[in-house]
């Protein structure tokens, strides 16, 4: 919505003040600076933006270092802004997570002080924060279990996490060229559950199990 507002009304200030857009630009800048020291700027900026949005790639990432793959893994897990077609956890949830952790630390340091739970223009209540934490926990659990299967098959930890994070975030970047039937099945499940944002799939699975037993 903000992109349309920016284009139609030229409201640059409103566009740049949005906390998700700010976080998105900061992530792109930091990740690009970290990776560009090793690879060309063109390739770096393309794949950094791709990792949090579309998933296109213009060269093989197989021989990229473990560090640069780790940067892309983090970006794929975080994902794009809320309401976008990008996958991942979505920036809004990640911002709520870090703001909540920060407030918790501040409460320990100043127990009598009252801190605002407002993020941007939204005030988050306990139930909202709990829902965010639950979603992130389930998302990461599924990702780690799937990656563990890839590691058991014989792939390196970094490549396993990369491939699963890409599938679950519906990104499309790849560092593995050939897949077994089991690997394809796992990645298809990750893509499916990641696209539908987990809860609807878990509800369906629980419903089918309850009907069966």
C-alpha positions as a printed NumPy array, in Angstrom:
array([[  0.   ,   0.   ,   0.   ],
       [  2.819,   2.375,   0.873],
       [  4.39 ,   1.905,  -2.553],
       [  1.154,   2.996,  -4.229],
       [  0.818,   5.955,  -1.856],
       [  4.402,   6.938,  -2.612],
       [  3.893,   6.718,  -6.383],
       [  0.482,   8.389,  -6.504],
       [  0.917,  11.15 ,  -3.913],
       [  4.703,  11.494,  -3.734],
       [  4.489,  11.108,   0.046],
       [  8.199,  10.367,   0.453],
       [  8.221,  11.177,   4.168],
       [  5.451,   8.702,   4.985],
       [  7.124,   6.047,   2.87 ],
       [ 10.51 ,   6.432,   4.584],
       [  9.048,   6.725,   8.098],
       [  7.484,   3.27 ,   7.88 ],
       [  9.429,   1.019,  10.268],
       [  9.304,  -2.005,   7.951],
       [ 10.733,  -0.027,   5.042],
       [ 13.463,   1.355,   7.297],
       [ 14.374,  -2.141,   8.484],
       [ 14.314,  -3.447,   4.901],
       [ 16.719,  -0.796,   3.624],
       [ 19.047,  -1.208,   6.612],
       [ 19.168,  -4.981,   6.069],
       [ 19.945,  -4.559,   2.37 ],
       [ 22.73 ,  -2.051,   3.061],
       [ 24.385,  -4.074,   5.851],
       [ 24.148,  -7.403,   3.998],
       [ 25.494,  -5.847,   0.797],
       [ 28.467,  -4.301,   2.599],
       [ 29.273,  -7.612,   4.296],
       [ 29.121,  -9.667,   1.097],
       [ 30.477,  -7.131,  -1.409],
       [ 33.952,  -7.332,   0.116],
       [ 34.25 , -10.813,  -1.426],
       [ 32.074, -10.695,  -4.558],
       [ 31.195,  -8.116,  -7.189],
       [ 28.781,  -5.383,  -6.145],
       [ 26.387,  -6.216,  -9.001],
       [ 26.115,  -9.865,  -8.027],
       [ 25.957,  -9.043,  -4.323],
       [ 23.169,  -6.451,  -4.449],
       [ 21.147,  -8.631,  -6.839],
       [ 21.271, -11.744,  -4.642],
       [ 20.799,  -9.845,  -1.38 ],
       [ 17.571,  -8.288,  -2.658],
       [ 16.589, -11.582,  -4.273],
       [ 16.998, -13.437,  -0.962],
       [ 14.308, -11.309,   0.672],
       [ 11.963, -11.133,  -2.29 ],
       [ 11.884, -13.018,  -5.589],
       [ 14.541, -15.728,  -5.488],
       [ 16.069, -15.145,  -8.916],
       [ 19.783, -15.766,  -9.289],
       [ 22.192, -14.701, -12.026],
       [ 25.058, -17.047, -11.176],
       [ 25.76 , -20.239,  -9.258],
       [ 25.935, -19.823,  -5.485],
       [ 27.426, -23.267,  -4.867],
       [ 30.971, -21.983,  -4.412],
       [ 30.059, -18.956,  -2.337],
       [ 31.624, -19.042,   1.125],
       [ 29.799, -20.341,   4.178],
       [ 29.687, -16.812,   5.604],
       [ 27.982, -15.303,   2.554],
       [ 25.535, -18.206,   2.392],
       [ 24.752, -17.614,   6.075],
       [ 23.933, -13.957,   5.303],
       [ 21.517, -15.057,   2.579],
       [ 20.004, -17.686,   4.893],
       [ 19.214, -15.009,   7.478],
       [ 17.629, -12.813,   4.814],
       [ 15.531, -15.7  ,   3.459],
       [ 14.3  , -16.605,   6.942],
       [ 13.365, -13.001,   7.757],
       [ 11.671, -12.382,   4.412],
       [ 10.011,  -9.228,   3.112],
       [  7.475,  -6.78 ,   4.457],
       [  4.039,  -7.727,   5.76 ],
       [  1.506,  -7.94 ,   2.93 ],
       [  4.137,  -8.486,   0.257],
       [  4.417, -11.62 ,  -1.884],
       [  7.788, -12.391,  -0.276],
       [  7.96 , -15.387,   2.031],
       [  9.784, -15.924,   5.306],
       [  8.801, -14.789,   8.773],
       [  8.057, -11.264,   7.467],
       [  9.814,  -8.174,   8.763],
       [  6.919,  -7.087,  10.941],
       [  7.155, -10.217,  13.098],
       [ 10.929,  -9.916,  13.391],
       [ 10.612,  -6.277,  14.483],
       [  8.039,  -7.261,  17.128],
       [ 10.369, -10.032,  18.315],
       [ 13.393,  -7.769,  18.779],
       [ 11.351,  -4.907,  20.267],
       [  9.808,  -7.333,  22.798],
       [ 13.207,  -8.755,  23.738],
       [ 14.588,  -5.225,  24.131],
       [ 11.658,  -4.189,  26.352],
       [ 12.107,  -7.308,  28.478],
       [ 15.764,  -6.441,  29.081],
       [ 14.84 ,  -2.847,  29.914],
       [ 12.203,  -4.067,  32.403],
       [ 14.836,  -6.138,  34.184],
       [ 17.04 ,  -3.065,  34.389],
       [ 14.234,  -0.664,  35.403],
       [ 11.354,  -2.704,  36.881],
       [  9.326,   0.356,  37.981],
       [  9.484,   2.131,  34.649],
       [  6.669,   1.827,  32.084],
       [  7.755,   1.218,  28.49 ],
       [  5.708,   1.753,  25.351],
       [  4.767,  -1.307,  23.317],
       [  4.008,   0.775,  20.279],
       [  5.802,  -0.18 ,  17.072],
       [  5.196,   2.327,  14.327],
       [  1.518,   3.229,  14.682],
       [  0.465,  -0.096,  16.188],
       [  0.194,  -0.899,  19.892],
       [  0.949,  -4.57 ,  20.548],
       [ -0.737,  -6.376,  23.429],
       [  0.498,  -9.53 ,  25.182],
       [ -1.65 , -11.795,  23.002],
       [ -0.225, -10.223,  19.846],
       [  3.366, -10.684,  20.995],
       [  2.611, -14.268,  22.074],
       [  1.16 , -15.055,  18.645],
       [  4.311, -13.697,  16.981],
       [  6.607, -15.715,  19.256],
       [  4.564, -18.895,  18.67 ],
       [  4.687, -18.477,  14.896],
       [  8.439, -17.833,  14.868],
       [  9.072, -20.834,  17.14 ],
       [  7.044, -23.211,  14.928],
       [  8.57 , -21.785,  11.734],
       [ 12.13 , -22.295,  12.988],
       [ 11.342, -25.748,  14.395],
       [ 10.049, -26.995,  11.033],
       [ 13.042, -25.416,   9.285],
       [ 15.577, -27.042,  11.623],
       [ 13.946, -30.49 ,  11.465],
       [ 13.884, -30.376,   7.648],
       [ 17.508, -29.19 ,   7.526],
       [ 18.488, -32.012,   9.901],
       [ 17.112, -34.543,   7.412],
       [ 19.228, -32.987,   4.643],
       [ 22.285, -33.157,   6.91 ],
       [ 21.53 , -36.807,   7.668],
       [ 21.427, -37.527,   3.932],
       [ 24.914, -36.065,   3.58 ],
       [ 24.691, -32.347,   2.797],
       [ 26.681, -29.791,   4.777],
       [ 24.878, -27.889,   7.56 ],
       [ 25.111, -24.575,   5.686],
       [ 23.821, -25.988,   2.388],
       [ 21.049, -27.86 ,   4.194],
       [ 19.853, -24.734,   6.01 ],
       [ 20.19 , -22.685,   2.825],
       [ 18.078, -25.039,   0.722],
       [ 15.361, -25.502,   3.333],
       [ 15.218, -21.777,   4.185],
       [ 14.872, -21.013,   0.48 ],
       [ 12.021, -23.488,   0.043],
       [ 10.154, -22.581,   3.228],
       [ 10.487, -18.886,   2.431],
       [  9.323, -19.542,  -1.158],
       [ 12.457, -17.816,  -2.396],
       [ 13.939, -20.175,  -4.978],
       [ 17.688, -19.69 ,  -4.536],
       [ 19.557, -22.982,  -4.664],
       [ 22.977, -24.415,  -3.799],
       [ 22.105, -28.074,  -4.448],
       [ 21.698, -29.223,  -8.044],
       [ 20.366, -32.781,  -7.775],
       [ 17.647, -33.919,  -5.37 ],
       [ 16.423, -37.323,  -4.308],
       [ 12.687, -38.063,  -4.129],
       [ 12.807, -37.673,  -0.338],
       [ 14.553, -34.291,  -0.612],
       [ 12.043, -33.059,  -3.187],
       [  9.163, -34.176,  -0.971],
       [ 10.586, -32.333,   2.045],
       [ 11.155, -29.143,   0.042],
       [  7.651, -29.33 ,  -1.441],
       [  6.221, -29.585,   2.068],
       [  8.373, -26.65 ,   3.227],
       [  7.213, -24.534,   0.282],
       [  3.576, -25.434,   0.899],
       [  3.556, -24.796,   4.616],
       [  5.642, -21.637,   4.249],
       [  3.345, -20.148,   1.597],
       [  0.205, -20.823,   3.652],
       [  1.917, -19.449,   6.807],
       [  1.902, -22.742,   8.753],
       [ -1.228, -22.484,  10.934],
       [ -3.726, -23.419,   8.227],
       [ -1.656, -26.485,   7.282],
       [ -1.256, -27.588,  10.911],
       [ -4.997, -27.192,  11.474],
       [ -5.68 , -29.345,   8.4  ],
       [ -3.217, -32.037,   9.535],
       [ -4.666, -32.141,  13.069],
       [ -8.198, -32.283,  11.649],
       [ -7.308, -35.235,   9.391],
       [ -5.555, -37.081,  12.219],
       [ -8.513, -36.57 ,  14.56 ],
       [-10.906, -37.874,  11.907],
       [ -8.705, -40.909,  11.316],
       [ -8.329, -41.856,  14.984]])
